[in-house]
Each structure stands twice: as C-alpha cells, then as structure tokens.
Amino acid sequence: MELYIEKLSAEIDTIGSKITQHLSVKHEAREIALPLARKSIRFCANAIRAIHRAEYDKAGELLSQSHGCLQEIKTALSEQPGLMHTGYVNDAQKEYAEGRITLALVTDTALPDPDELDIGYASYLNGMAEAASEMRRQMLDRIREGDFERGETQLAAMDEIYNLLVTVDFPDALTGGLRRTTDQLRGVLERSRGDLTMALNQSKLERKISSLKDKL
C-alpha cells in the first residue's frame, strides 16, 4: 500500500510539473502578445481618426506601426499557435483590416488582400464590415460639402461590401461573429441610404426654387 502511494505521488508530481511548465511557457507568451495587441489597436484607432481628417500619409504610417505589432505577436506566439486564434489577437487583426480597408476606400485604391495583410480571413471580413460602417461618416461629410456624386460612390461601396458579407453564411465559430456585425452594417447602410436620398431631394428642391426665382 505504502509503495503504491509513493509511486502514485511521484507520478502525480511528474504530471503536475509537466503541465505547470507548459502553462508557464504559454502564459509568458500571452503576456508578451496581449500588450502588443492593445498597442496595435491604438495605432489603428488613431489611423482611422487621421483618415477622417484626410491625413492619409499619417494614417499609413500608423497602420504600418500596427502591422509591426502584429508581426511581433506572430513571433511571440510562434511556439504557441493556438493563442493566435484568441480574442485579443483576432480583435487586433480586425482593427488592422478595418484601417487598411477604410484607407483604400477613401483614397480610391485597390482593396488589400487578407493574405497580403497576413491576417485571418474571419478577422478580415469583420474588419471589412467595420470599414463599411466608417464610410457612413465619409458619406455624410461629402453630403455636407454638397459633393453628392462622391457620397453616392461611397454608399455604393458600402452596398458592395454588404452584398458580399451577407453571402458568407457559416457558423459564428468560423466567422468570429460576422453575422451580428453584418446585421449592424445593414442598419448603418439603410440609415445612410435614407440620409443621402433626403439630401438629394432637398438639393433638387432648392435648385428648383432657385430656378423659379430667377424667372420672376
């Protein structure tokens, strides 16, 4: 009996030590990656702000810094690939995709490919949805400036993105909750279409009134 307990105790100690060592290494990698993810997200938030201020070069620099953080995360988690699919990494990748796609849409340049950005597809699609929502602010700014043609172009871009996302019909476990994000985008799109339609009608009415005044 005593010999069995001694043997069992030694086995438990060995198993416990192995698991503890494994979790310690994993925890250390996580502690490196987590602040990098937060830093990357901050760069992206500042990049979006710069885009809306038409500071495109600054936005590009901030997004490059964000990408640098993502690469550091990838290096830190190279021995722990399972952590690359955690929420904080996915969020950082999503924000990066949002920034890059928003910049492309606003500057009329080619959309970046997810493989080119070196991020997950689910993160890319969610970032695309967020970028489309950001275009609402751009569209409203163009309406206020009286640039209705540009506003219509930006609404069309939002529509094209929504038309893609609504076809991605897979479980949330695969898409990172894309269905909910797409539903939110539909609401943004509907409000934006209503705002543009109202602004166009008002502009037509004002031109008609102005034309009538000129005839009097």
BELSUL-V924148 format. One record per helix or strand of 3 or more residues. SS is the DSSP state (a for helix, b for strand). FROM is the first residue (numbers start at 1). LEN is the number of residues. If there is no record, write none. Layout:
SS&FROM&LEN, SS&FROM&LEN
This chain:
a&2&51, a&56&21, a&81&5, a&87&21, a&114&4, a&121&25, a&148&18, a&172&4, a&178&38
